[in-house]
Amino acid sequence: MHHHIEIRRPGFDFEGARPLWKPDAPEWSHMVNGASLVMPYLEPFLVRNVRDALPHIDDADLRADARGFIGQEAQHYRNHQRYNEMLRCAGYAELAAVEARHSDSYARLATRSLAWRLAYTAGFETMTMGITEWLINERAALFDGADPLVASFVLWHMVEETEHKSVALDVYRAVHGGYWLRVFGLLYGSLHVALLSRRGYVTMLKKDGRWRSLRSRLRLWRTAGRFFFRAGYAMVRALAPNHHPDDTPDPEWILRWQATYGGADKDGQPPLLSFGGGGIEPRDGRAITATP
């Protein structure tokens, strides 16, 4: 089955953005920041894995999907690089050392076999769908009062994760297909990215002086618990031998976002979210609602 995967080229400009992009939820802000710090190392790794698989794929539709996956992931990590530069320049110079460790970790993983790397890719992408569903379905609570630029950036990424949600698994099955290696990749890839993300947000919370605060730690644990519940649900769902992401319907809001900003020729800034009644304001003047 061929999927229509748009390669958009948004130029998010983070000048003026702040690390605490949701002022009433600093722990949640830094959890997202910690995940962003991983993306410029994780996503090039995923791109390389899928690109290395292309010569082993006979199906023309799947090759086209794989190129769409590569194109979208490349845009993701380039925008995350700009966002992470903002974080470092905003007073978190310690993050350069964190990112160096991320780089070293993925350099080691790049030496593994293609089958192993594709299992990691499929596993991580499977876990991501649980996070996407959480962020989209609870967007009002998670992003109300947030910087609309950062909220728009995060949800743009999640929309595109949904668009290519089946590609990594389809590529893995075309090249290797073993069930137990896929299960290992699901567990290893998900835990690996979670631990790297934690390294980043713990560093930022320590810099803020919040890490030793019991109140801050409780808020962090509560949010992390919601995160792991959604990720765990997606992982359990994916353990079924016949699991396929296409069997899970996309959130309706994503379909409306795509209708607003759907074309591959739409370069520049995607529509910004507003929870104050403005909805999503696209370039063509139409609007869809950001809240339920």
Backbone as CSV, one residue per row, in Angstrom:
resi,resn,N_x,N_y,N_z,CA_x,CA_y,CA_z,C_x,C_y,C_z
1,MET,0.844,-1.189,0.000,0.000,0.000,0.000,0.877,1.235,0.000
2,HIS,0.687,2.101,-0.982,1.472,3.339,-1.069,0.810,4.421,-0.226
3,HIS,1.630,5.174,0.510,1.147,6.258,1.352,1.618,7.590,0.759
4,HIS,0.735,8.559,0.785,1.083,9.881,0.259,1.779,10.661,1.374
5,ILE,3.097,10.781,1.286,3.902,11.403,2.333,4.457,12.718,1.811
6,GLU,3.953,13.809,2.361,4.400,15.129,1.940,5.753,15.460,2.557
7,ILE,6.634,16.048,1.761,7.902,16.542,2.287,7.792,18.062,2.349
8,ARG,7.436,18.560,3.522,7.304,19.996,3.732,8.645,20.553,4.205
9,ARG,8.854,21.803,4.015,10.127,22.423,4.392,9.876,23.669,5.243
10,PRO,9.358,23.461,6.438,9.056,24.618,7.284,10.340,25.247,7.823
11,GLY,10.382,26.541,7.827,11.540,27.242,8.365,11.204,27.881,9.690
12,PHE,11.085,27.083,10.733,10.762,27.635,12.044,11.877,28.586,12.492
13,ASP,11.505,29.754,12.910,12.449,30.753,13.405,12.244,30.864,14.912
14,PHE,13.224,30.395,15.677,13.075,30.347,17.121,13.675,31.560,17.824
15,GLU,13.986,32.594,17.086,14.455,33.823,17.726,13.329,34.379,18.603
16,GLY,13.637,34.614,19.833,12.623,35.093,20.761,11.948,33.988,21.551
17,ALA,12.117,32.728,21.152,11.561,31.614,21.921,12.359,31.446,23.214
18,ARG,11.757,30.791,24.184,12.391,30.597,25.483,12.321,29.123,25.878
19,PRO,13.340,28.631,26.608,13.325,27.222,27.015,12.094,26.839,27.826
20,LEU,11.637,27.725,28.709,10.405,27.460,29.460,9.238,27.964,28.630
21,TRP,8.930,27.246,27.586,7.941,27.671,26.599,6.504,27.493,27.100
22,LYS,6.337,26.759,28.192,5.040,26.706,28.903,5.338,27.107,30.347
23,PRO,5.229,28.380,30.660,5.726,28.889,31.939,5.133,28.221,33.164
24,ASP,3.894,27.773,33.095,3.284,27.142,34.259,3.612,25.660,34.367
25,ALA,4.441,25.135,33.466,4.820,23.715,33.491,6.291,23.572,33.098
26,PRO,7.207,24.039,33.955,8.632,23.970,33.590,9.135,22.543,33.386
27,GLU,8.608,21.609,34.153,9.068,20.224,34.003,8.651,19.666,32.646
28,TRP,7.423,19.930,32.228,6.957,19.496,30.922,7.746,20.198,29.820
29,SER,8.016,21.479,29.990,8.831,22.208,29.007,10.162,21.509,28.812
30,HIS,10.803,21.141,29.912,12.138,20.542,29.795,12.082,19.092,29.336
31,MET,10.989,18.390,29.587,10.863,17.051,29.011,10.863,17.123,27.485
32,VAL,10.111,18.068,26.949,10.108,18.250,25.497,11.478,18.715,25.015
33,ASN,12.103,19.629,25.763,13.436,20.085,25.385,14.437,18.932,25.377
34,GLY,14.329,18.053,26.371,15.234,16.903,26.421,15.066,15.991,25.229
35,ALA,13.818,15.784,24.795,13.577,14.968,23.599,14.142,15.647,22.364
36,SER,13.980,16.968,22.283,14.504,17.695,21.122,16.017,17.545,21.000
37,LEU,16.706,17.501,22.126,18.167,17.379,22.097,18.631,16.072,21.461
38,VAL,17.768,15.057,21.474,18.138,13.758,20.900,17.942,13.742,19.388
39,MET,17.000,14.528,18.887,16.568,14.397,17.495,17.677,14.593,16.459
40,PRO,18.614,15.554,16.615,19.643,15.705,15.580,20.629,14.550,15.496
41,TYR,20.522,13.588,16.401,21.393,12.404,16.381,20.569,11.154,16.091
42,LEU,19.389,11.074,16.668,18.493,9.947,16.391,18.024,9.952,14.946
43,GLU,17.509,11.069,14.469,16.839,11.056,13.166,17.803,10.869,11.991
44,PRO,19.018,11.426,12.005,19.961,11.041,10.945,20.296,9.552,10.970
45,PHE,20.312,8.964,12.170,20.525,7.523,12.294,19.380,6.753,11.639
46,LEU,18.144,7.170,11.880,16.993,6.522,11.251,17.032,6.684,9.734
47,VAL,17.389,7.888,9.286,17.479,8.156,7.850,18.504,7.236,7.202
48,ARG,19.660,7.114,7.826,20.704,6.249,7.260,20.231,4.801,7.195
49,ASN,19.545,4.353,8.235,19.091,2.960,8.263,18.134,2.667,7.110
50,VAL,17.159,3.558,6.915,16.188,3.347,5.841,16.855,3.509,4.477
51,ARG,17.759,4.460,4.349,18.467,4.627,3.079,19.301,3.393,2.747
52,ASP,19.961,2.801,3.753,20.744,1.582,3.523,19.864,0.409,3.117
53,ALA,18.588,0.468,3.504,17.671,-0.629,3.162,17.147,-0.534,1.740
54,LEU,17.205,0.642,1.127,16.583,0.839,-0.185,17.027,-0.185,-1.235
55,PRO,18.318,-0.517,-1.346,18.705,-1.502,-2.369,18.112,-2.890,-2.154
56,HIS,17.588,-3.158,-0.950,17.036,-4.473,-0.635,15.518,-4.525,-0.785
57,ILE,14.905,-3.418,-1.234,13.452,-3.337,-1.339,13.056,-3.436,-2.808
58,ASP,12.239,-4.407,-3.140,11.797,-4.606,-4.521,10.535,-3.827,-4.856
59,ASP,9.689,-3.605,-3.875,8.395,-2.973,-4.115,8.557,-1.474,-4.368
60,ALA,8.093,-1.004,-5.516,8.265,0.400,-5.889,7.510,1.336,-4.956
61,ASP,6.302,0.937,-4.522,5.539,1.788,-3.611,6.252,1.948,-2.273
62,LEU,6.823,0.861,-1.766,7.526,0.943,-0.495,8.803,1.780,-0.638
63,ARG,9.482,1.684,-1.757,10.656,2.543,-1.970,10.242,4.021,-1.957
64,ALA,9.103,4.330,-2.584,8.620,5.719,-2.577,8.281,6.162,-1.153
65,ASP,7.638,5.283,-0.385,7.332,5.612,1.008,8.616,5.835,1.806
66,ALA,9.616,4.999,1.565,10.875,5.129,2.290,11.543,6.470,1.983
67,ARG,11.469,6.904,0.739,12.046,8.216,0.394,11.254,9.339,1.059
68,GLY,9.940,9.174,1.170,9.142,10.154,1.894,9.522,10.208,3.365
69,PHE,9.725,9.049,3.964,10.185,8.964,5.355,11.502,9.715,5.516
70,ILE,12.443,9.449,4.619,13.757,10.096,4.684,13.621,11.613,4.581
71,GLY,12.783,12.071,3.656,12.611,13.502,3.466,11.998,14.183,4.673
72,GLN,10.991,13.571,5.274,10.369,14.181,6.445,11.320,14.188,7.639
73,GLU,11.995,13.070,7.881,12.896,13.024,9.030,14.047,14.013,8.884
74,ALA,14.509,14.237,7.675,15.574,15.212,7.458,15.111,16.612,7.848
75,GLN,13.874,16.957,7.511,13.345,18.267,7.906,13.169,18.351,9.417
76,HIS,12.814,17.262,10.049,12.643,17.268,11.498,13.943,17.632,12.195
77,TYR,15.020,16.898,11.892,16.232,17.135,12.678,16.870,18.480,12.356
78,ARG,16.669,19.002,11.156,17.209,20.331,10.864,16.519,21.411,11.685
79,ASN,15.205,21.294,11.845,14.497,22.257,12.687,14.828,22.060,14.159
80,HIS,15.012,20.829,14.590,15.421,20.596,15.973,16.821,21.152,16.231
81,GLN,17.703,21.104,15.262,19.024,21.708,15.442,18.901,23.194,15.758
82,ARG,18.014,23.892,15.046,17.827,25.319,15.310,17.214,25.549,16.686
83,TYR,16.268,24.713,17.043,15.656,24.846,18.367,16.691,24.604,19.467
84,ASN,17.515,23.583,19.309,18.510,23.249,20.326,19.581,24.330,20.444
85,GLU,19.884,24.987,19.354,20.810,26.119,19.418,20.223,27.220,20.297
86,MET,18.919,27.455,20.166,18.257,28.429,21.034,18.419,28.030,22.491
87,LEU,18.251,26.741,22.826,18.381,26.292,24.207,19.780,26.571,24.746
88,ARG,20.798,26.251,23.966,22.174,26.476,24.426,22.452,27.960,24.634
89,CYS,21.976,28.771,23.713,22.251,30.209,23.785,21.443,30.903,24.874
90,ALA,20.399,30.243,25.356,19.540,30.838,26.376,20.034,30.555,27.788
91,GLY,21.265,30.084,27.921,21.849,29.901,29.242,22.119,28.470,29.641
92,TYR,21.977,27.545,28.703,22.200,26.130,29.005,23.392,25.605,28.202
93,ALA,24.540,26.219,28.419,25.739,25.807,27.682,26.121,24.362,27.996
94,GLU,25.703,23.850,29.154,26.000,22.471,29.543,25.433,21.453,28.561
95,LEU,24.465,21.871,27.770,23.837,20.934,26.842,24.779,20.494,25.723
96,ALA,25.830,21.259,25.467,26.786,20.838,24.436,27.429,19.509,24.814
97,ALA,27.733,19.329,26.095,28.318,18.066,26.548,27.296,16.934,26.470
98,VAL,26.036,17.237,26.763,24.972,16.242,26.643,24.853,15.780,25.202
99,GLU,24.852,16.726,24.278,24.720,16.376,22.867,25.928,15.591,22.366
100,ALA,27.106,15.874,22.884,28.294,15.110,22.490,28.136,13.644,22.877
101,ARG,27.536,13.393,24.025,27.305,12.002,24.442,26.240,11.346,23.564
102,HIS,25.227,12.121,23.175,24.225,11.579,22.241,24.900,11.167,20.928
103,SER,25.760,12.037,20.430,26.452,11.764,19.165,27.275,10.487,19.263
104,ASP,28.010,10.327,20.366,28.833,9.132,20.553,27.971,7.875,20.613
105,SER,26.820,7.974,21.266,25.943,6.807,21.402,25.459,6.331,20.039
106,TYR,25.032,7.264,19.184,24.535,6.855,17.874,25.663,6.463,16.922
107,ALA,26.851,6.987,17.137,27.989,6.532,16.334,28.269,5.058,16.611
108,ARG,28.116,4.634,17.863,28.308,3.211,18.190,27.203,2.356,17.582
109,LEU,25.973,2.824,17.664,24.866,2.034,17.110,24.967,1.904,15.591
110,ALA,25.579,2.885,14.950,25.694,2.860,13.488,26.564,1.719,12.988
111,THR,27.322,1.093,13.877,28.183,-0.028,13.474,27.436,-1.367,13.506
112,ARG,26.202,-1.373,13.996,25.451,-2.628,14.080,24.975,-3.066,12.692
113,SER,24.471,-4.280,12.623,23.986,-4.827,11.354,22.775,-4.050,10.864
114,LEU,22.502,-4.133,9.569,21.347,-3.443,9.014,20.059,-3.975,9.631
115,ALA,19.943,-5.284,9.814,18.722,-5.843,10.401,18.505,-5.286,11.804
116,TRP,19.565,-5.204,12.599,19.452,-4.677,13.963,19.015,-3.211,13.927
117,ARG,19.640,-2.443,13.052,19.310,-1.009,12.973,17.880,-0.788,12.488
118,LEU,17.406,-1.628,11.591,16.023,-1.498,11.122,15.036,-1.916,12.213
119,ALA,15.407,-2.888,13.037,14.549,-3.269,14.157,14.448,-2.115,15.155
120,TYR,15.555,-1.445,15.424,15.545,-0.263,16.291,14.648,0.810,15.679
121,THR,14.799,1.044,14.393,14.015,2.078,13.712,12.533,1.775,13.794
122,ALA,12.153,0.544,13.477,10.745,0.164,13.527,10.211,0.227,14.948
123,GLY,11.034,-0.181,15.915,10.602,-0.167,17.302,10.375,1.232,17.823
124,PHE,11.315,2.127,17.567,11.145,3.499,18.038,9.943,4.159,17.380
125,GLU,9.798,3.967,16.069,8.678,4.596,15.370,7.334,4.058,15.874
126,THR,7.292,2.803,16.277,6.069,2.231,16.839,5.727,2.902,18.158
127,MET,6.717,3.055,19.049,6.490,3.715,20.327,6.031,5.151,20.128
128,THR,6.580,5.809,19.116,6.247,7.204,18.859,4.760,7.405,18.631
129,MET,4.082,6.415,18.071,2.665,6.583,17.793,1.849,6.752,19.076
130,GLY,2.247,6.102,20.162,1.553,6.310,21.420,1.731,7.727,21.926
131,ILE,2.936,8.270,21.771,3.204,9.654,22.186,2.420,10.620,21.303
132,THR,2.374,10.348,20.020,1.612,11.214,19.111,0.147,11.268,19.507
133,GLU,-0.440,10.108,19.762,-1.853,10.075,20.153,-2.078,10.859,21.439
134,TRP,-1.151,10.744,22.385,-1.263,11.481,23.642,-1.196,12.988,23.400
135,LEU,-0.189,13.427,22.662,-0.009,14.860,22.425,-1.182,15.463,21.661
136,ILE,-1.690,14.722,20.693,-2.802,15.245,19.902,-4.099,15.242,20.712
137,ASN,-4.399,14.131,21.355,-5.682,14.003,22.035,-5.765,14.852,23.301
138,GLU,-4.616,15.137,23.919,-4.608,15.964,25.126,-3.942,17.319,24.879
139,ARG,-3.983,17.793,23.662,-3.270,19.018,23.295,-3.745,20.233,24.075
140,ALA,-5.040,20.291,24.410,-5.544,21.454,25.140,-4.855,21.575,26.491
141,ALA,-4.752,20.464,27.230,-4.118,20.498,28.547,-2.610,20.663,28.448
142,LEU,-1.997,20.038,27.458,-0.540,20.044,27.359,0.018,21.338,26.795
143,PHE,-0.763,22.054,25.986,-0.221,23.224,25.292,-0.963,24.521,25.576
144,ASP,-2.029,24.489,26.352,-2.726,25.722,26.684,-1.783,26.627,27.479
145,GLY,-1.656,27.877,27.061,-0.760,28.813,27.720,0.684,28.720,27.263
146,ALA,0.954,27.849,26.285,2.318,27.671,25.797,2.639,28.669,24.700
147,ASP,3.913,28.819,24.433,4.357,29.603,23.283,3.780,28.937,22.030
148,PRO,2.966,29.650,21.239,2.333,29.004,20.083,3.339,28.516,19.055
149,LEU,4.507,29.149,18.976,5.522,28.703,18.026,6.034,27.313,18.394
150,VAL,6.354,27.114,19.669,6.882,25.814,20.104,5.794,24.745,20.033
151,ALA,4.569,25.087,20.437,3.465,24.131,20.332,3.253,23.715,18.883
152,SER,3.305,24.673,17.985,3.117,24.374,16.561,4.245,23.498,16.032
153,PHE,5.453,23.777,16.479,6.630,23.004,16.088,6.491,21.550,16.528
154,VAL,6.116,21.337,17.780,5.986,19.983,18.310,4.878,19.218,17.577
155,LEU,3.732,19.850,17.370,2.616,19.141,16.760,2.804,18.949,15.258
156,TRP,3.511,19.862,14.594,3.896,19.609,13.192,4.699,18.313,13.101
157,HIS,5.654,18.160,13.999,6.476,16.947,14.007,5.593,15.712,14.198
158,MET,4.630,15.809,15.111,3.775,14.657,15.396,2.850,14.324,14.220
159,VAL,2.354,15.333,13.535,1.534,15.082,12.349,2.327,14.268,11.329
160,GLU,3.563,14.658,11.100,4.361,13.950,10.095,4.771,12.563,10.575
161,GLU,4.956,12.389,11.885,5.190,11.037,12.387,4.005,10.133,12.058
162,THR,2.809,10.697,12.112,1.616,9.922,11.763,1.593,9.596,10.280
163,GLU,2.001,10.541,9.451,1.970,10.320,8.001,2.892,9.183,7.580
164,HIS,4.018,9.029,8.252,4.931,7.943,7.855,4.996,6.831,8.907
165,LYS,3.919,6.658,9.663,3.927,5.763,10.815,4.173,4.300,10.458
166,SER,3.845,3.885,9.240,3.974,2.468,8.879,5.261,2.152,8.132
167,VAL,6.007,3.169,7.734,7.126,2.954,6.805,8.228,2.123,7.441
168,ALA,8.644,2.473,8.651,9.775,1.771,9.269,9.468,0.287,9.454
169,LEU,8.249,-0.022,9.876,7.886,-1.434,10.057,7.820,-2.149,8.710
170,ASP,7.261,-1.509,7.700,7.194,-2.138,6.380,8.584,-2.394,5.809
171,VAL,9.492,-1.443,6.020,10.869,-1.628,5.537,11.535,-2.775,6.290
172,TYR,11.353,-2.808,7.605,11.933,-3.909,8.384,11.421,-5.258,7.895
173,ARG,10.128,-5.366,7.671,9.565,-6.639,7.228,10.044,-7.011,5.838
174,ALA,10.281,-6.024,4.980,10.761,-6.314,3.632,12.197,-6.817,3.637
175,VAL,12.996,-6.357,4.609,14.425,-6.696,4.624,14.713,-7.876,5.539
176,HIS,14.061,-7.952,6.678,14.343,-9.020,7.648,13.074,-9.753,8.045
177,GLY,12.198,-9.090,8.782,10.885,-9.642,9.073,10.768,-10.478,10.326
178,GLY,11.881,-10.796,11.000,11.795,-11.641,12.183,11.041,-10.978,13.323
179,TYR,10.208,-11.777,13.996,9.366,-11.221,15.063,10.186,-10.841,16.288
180,TRP,11.060,-11.728,16.767,11.737,-11.481,18.035,12.743,-10.351,17.941
181,LEU,13.397,-10.196,16.809,14.288,-9.050,16.656,13.480,-7.760,16.659
182,ARG,12.295,-7.790,16.081,11.429,-6.606,16.105,11.031,-6.257,17.536
183,VAL,10.708,-7.260,18.343,10.359,-7.016,19.745,11.552,-6.413,20.483
184,PHE,12.732,-6.966,20.240,13.933,-6.411,20.878,14.145,-4.958,20.466
185,GLY,13.969,-4.681,19.174,14.131,-3.310,18.699,13.130,-2.363,19.325
186,LEU,11.914,-2.830,19.525,10.876,-2.019,20.160,11.290,-1.639,21.578
187,LEU,11.752,-2.618,22.344,12.118,-2.367,23.732,13.409,-1.559,23.831
188,TYR,14.400,-1.956,23.071,15.695,-1.283,23.155,15.604,0.149,22.636
189,GLY,14.999,0.331,21.462,14.935,1.663,20.875,14.153,2.628,21.741
190,SER,13.035,2.179,22.286,12.204,3.055,23.118,12.929,3.449,24.390
191,LEU,13.546,2.475,25.067,14.254,2.766,26.312,15.479,3.637,26.056
192,HIS,16.181,3.363,24.983,17.385,4.124,24.665,17.063,5.604,24.485
193,VAL,16.052,5.907,23.695,15.691,7.309,23.452,15.164,7.952,24.736
194,ALA,14.396,7.212,25.530,13.878,7.764,26.788,15.015,8.137,27.730
195,LEU,16.047,7.297,27.817,17.165,7.586,28.707,17.998,8.770,28.208
196,LEU,18.191,8.863,26.905,18.917,10.014,26.370,18.141,11.302,26.612
197,SER,16.826,11.256,26.412,16.000,12.437,26.667,16.083,12.843,28.135
198,ARG,16.053,11.876,29.028,16.147,12.155,30.458,17.449,12.874,30.781
199,ARG,18.532,12.470,30.157,19.822,13.123,30.408,19.729,14.625,30.137
200,GLY,19.022,14.986,29.079,18.895,16.396,28.736,18.019,17.155,29.707
201,TYR,16.834,16.623,30.027,15.943,17.413,30.879,16.425,17.449,32.325
202,VAL,17.124,16.416,32.792,17.693,16.479,34.142,18.757,17.567,34.201
203,THR,19.579,17.682,33.165,20.601,18.726,33.123,19.971,20.111,33.209
204,MET,18.871,20.316,32.497,18.229,21.627,32.489,17.520,21.904,33.820
205,LEU,16.892,20.913,34.401,16.238,21.115,35.687,17.265,21.396,36.783
206,LYS,18.419,20.763,36.719,19.483,21.056,37.680,19.974,22.491,37.509
207,LYS,20.127,22.916,36.264,20.586,24.278,36.023,19.579,25.298,36.577
208,ASP,18.301,24.982,36.496,17.252,25.858,37.013,17.134,25.812,38.533
209,GLY,17.800,24.847,39.180,17.664,24.687,40.621,16.394,23.973,41.035
210,ARG,15.764,23.259,40.103,14.501,22.578,40.407,14.673,21.105,40.758
211,TRP,15.816,20.535,40.447,15.968,19.090,40.562,15.819,18.603,42.004
212,ARG,16.224,19.416,42.967,16.140,19.018,44.375,14.830,19.440,45.037
213,SER,13.938,20.033,44.261,12.648,20.457,44.796,11.662,19.289,44.754
214,LEU,11.101,18.928,45.922,10.155,17.819,45.961,8.927,18.139,45.120
215,ARG,8.441,19.369,45.174,7.257,19.741,44.401,7.530,19.603,42.906
216,SER,8.699,20.064,42.477,9.053,19.947,41.065,9.206,18.486,40.663
217,ARG,9.818,17.700,41.546,10.024,16.287,41.224,8.682,15.557,41.103
218,LEU,7.722,15.896,41.941,6.414,15.258,41.868,5.698,15.617,40.560
219,ARG,5.821,16.888,40.157,5.215,17.276,38.875,5.872,16.530,37.726
220,LEU,7.191,16.375,37.801,7.917,15.642,36.764,7.461,14.190,36.712
221,TRP,7.367,13.551,37.861,6.961,12.141,37.898,5.542,11.962,37.365
222,ARG,4.670,12.909,37.695,3.292,12.805,37.216,3.243,12.888,35.690
223,THR,3.977,13.833,35.123,3.982,13.977,33.668,4.688,12.801,33.007
224,ALA,5.807,12.376,33.596,6.520,11.226,33.036,5.663,9.974,33.093
225,GLY,4.860,9.839,34.146,3.971,8.687,34.238,2.959,8.664,33.114
226,ARG,2.394,9.821,32.786,1.453,9.892,31.658,2.158,9.541,30.359
227,PHE,3.392,10.025,30.219,4.184,9.720,29.023,4.386,8.206,28.885
228,PHE,4.845,7.571,29.943,5.158,6.149,29.852,3.897,5.298,29.725
229,PHE,2.788,5.768,30.268,1.537,5.034,30.076,1.167,5.000,28.603
230,ARG,1.234,6.167,27.928,0.875,6.214,26.517,1.883,5.440,25.674
231,ALA,3.179,5.606,25.973,4.194,4.861,25.225,4.037,3.364,25.458
232,GLY,3.788,2.985,26.714,3.624,1.567,27.027,2.418,0.963,26.342
233,TYR,1.337,1.718,26.273,0.144,1.224,25.578,0.451,0.930,24.109
234,ALA,1.172,1.863,23.459,1.524,1.651,22.052,2.446,0.448,21.893
235,MET,3.355,0.257,22.840,4.289,-0.858,22.748,3.582,-2.194,22.931
236,VAL,2.669,-2.265,23.899,1.920,-3.511,24.102,1.091,-3.830,22.865
237,ARG,0.455,-2.820,22.307,-0.333,-3.005,21.087,0.539,-3.540,19.953
238,ALA,1.775,-3.075,19.899,2.669,-3.466,18.805,3.251,-4.860,18.978
239,LEU,3.107,-5.455,20.158,3.670,-6.783,20.379,2.910,-7.873,19.635
240,ALA,1.695,-7.598,19.201,0.954,-8.595,18.426,1.716,-8.914,17.144
241,PRO,1.911,-10.186,16.820,2.702,-10.532,15.632,2.177,-9.928,14.345
242,ASN,0.869,-9.747,14.246,0.286,-9.203,13.014,0.007,-7.707,13.113
243,HIS,0.596,-7.042,14.101,0.349,-5.602,14.274,0.815,-4.814,13.061
244,HIS,-0.001,-3.836,12.670,0.405,-2.901,11.627,-0.157,-1.524,11.967
245,PRO,0.659,-0.469,11.905,0.185,0.867,12.289,-1.018,1.349,11.493
246,ASP,-1.162,0.907,10.250,-2.295,1.360,9.446,-3.635,0.893,10.011
247,ASP,-3.608,-0.098,10.901,-4.848,-0.578,11.493,-5.410,0.391,12.538
248,THR,-4.579,1.353,12.977,-5.013,2.336,13.973,-5.409,3.622,13.263
249,PRO,-6.655,4.066,13.383,-7.075,5.293,12.693,-6.304,6.519,13.187
250,ASP,-6.059,7.446,12.286,-5.398,8.695,12.658,-6.365,9.589,13.423
251,PRO,-5.869,10.341,14.414,-6.743,11.307,15.089,-7.370,12.277,14.093
252,GLU,-8.630,12.602,14.297,-9.355,13.451,13.353,-8.714,14.822,13.217
253,TRP,-8.136,15.335,14.299,-7.511,16.653,14.252,-6.348,16.688,13.254
254,ILE,-5.622,15.581,13.153,-4.515,15.509,12.198,-5.037,15.650,10.780
255,LEU,-6.171,15.029,10.496,-6.741,15.143,9.158,-7.093,16.596,8.848
256,ARG,-7.581,17.324,9.852,-7.906,18.735,9.631,-6.641,19.577,9.460
257,TRP,-5.603,19.254,10.210,-4.328,19.943,10.039,-3.806,19.731,8.616
258,GLN,-3.861,18.510,8.136,-3.388,18.202,6.796,-4.189,18.950,5.739
259,ALA,-5.492,19.069,5.948,-6.319,19.786,4.984,-5.962,21.266,4.950
260,THR,-5.487,21.790,6.073,-5.110,23.199,6.156,-3.735,23.456,5.558
261,TYR,-2.815,22.522,5.818,-1.421,22.728,5.403,-0.922,21.432,4.783
262,GLY,-1.460,21.084,3.635,-1.233,19.746,3.122,-0.277,19.599,1.977
263,GLY,0.070,20.667,1.299,0.812,20.513,0.060,2.315,20.476,0.242
264,ALA,2.973,19.696,-0.611,4.433,19.637,-0.560,5.058,20.949,-0.979
265,ASP,4.282,21.810,-1.662,4.818,23.094,-2.102,4.684,24.164,-1.031
266,LYS,4.124,23.828,0.123,3.911,24.798,1.185,5.175,24.917,2.036
267,ASP,6.138,25.659,1.575,7.335,25.904,2.356,7.072,27.075,3.300
268,GLY,7.998,27.294,4.210,7.832,28.376,5.157,7.121,27.894,6.405
269,GLN,6.583,28.821,7.172,6.014,28.495,8.469,4.655,27.812,8.352
270,PRO,4.476,26.663,9.019,3.145,26.060,9.086,2.211,26.933,9.923
271,PRO,0.933,26.611,9.939,-0.010,27.399,10.744,0.336,27.334,12.227
272,LEU,0.187,28.467,12.905,0.463,28.521,14.329,-0.798,28.173,15.118
273,LEU,-0.576,27.482,16.235,-1.681,27.141,17.115,-2.000,28.315,18.033
274,SER,-3.257,28.462,18.328,-3.695,29.431,19.317,-4.825,28.807,20.111
275,PHE,-4.707,28.839,21.454,-5.752,28.273,22.298,-6.645,29.361,22.868
276,GLY,-6.522,30.569,22.317,-7.342,31.666,22.790,-8.545,31.924,21.925
277,GLY,-8.917,30.965,21.063,-10.081,31.120,20.216,-9.740,31.302,18.756
278,GLY,-8.450,31.526,18.457,-8.056,31.754,17.075,-7.864,30.497,16.269
279,GLY,-7.725,29.363,16.951,-7.527,28.112,16.238,-6.196,28.078,15.524
280,ILE,-6.152,27.404,14.412,-4.950,27.356,13.587,-5.154,28.324,12.439
281,GLU,-4.219,29.234,12.257,-4.335,30.246,11.209,-3.375,29.910,10.070
282,PRO,-3.877,29.319,8.998,-3.007,28.950,7.884,-2.762,30.122,6.945
283,ARG,-1.903,29.910,5.979,-1.521,30.992,5.073,-2.666,31.420,4.167
284,ASP,-3.588,30.491,3.888,-4.641,30.848,2.935,-5.849,31.490,3.611
285,GLY,-5.772,31.743,4.916,-6.828,32.470,5.596,-7.904,31.604,6.217
286,ARG,-7.951,30.305,5.880,-8.922,29.435,6.533,-8.418,29.088,7.938
287,ALA,-9.299,28.594,8.762,-8.893,28.277,10.130,-9.519,26.963,10.576
288,ILE,-8.794,26.214,11.375,-9.362,25.056,12.052,-9.039,25.191,13.526
289,THR,-9.772,24.486,14.358,-9.683,24.700,15.785,-8.600,23.854,16.413
290,ALA,-7.800,24.469,17.263,-6.736,23.747,17.946,-7.244,22.964,19.144
291,THR,-8.335,23.426,19.754,-8.871,22.768,20.929,-10.067,21.910,20.549
292,PRO,-10.447,20.963,21.428,-11.573,20.068,21.091,-12.858,20.828,20.813
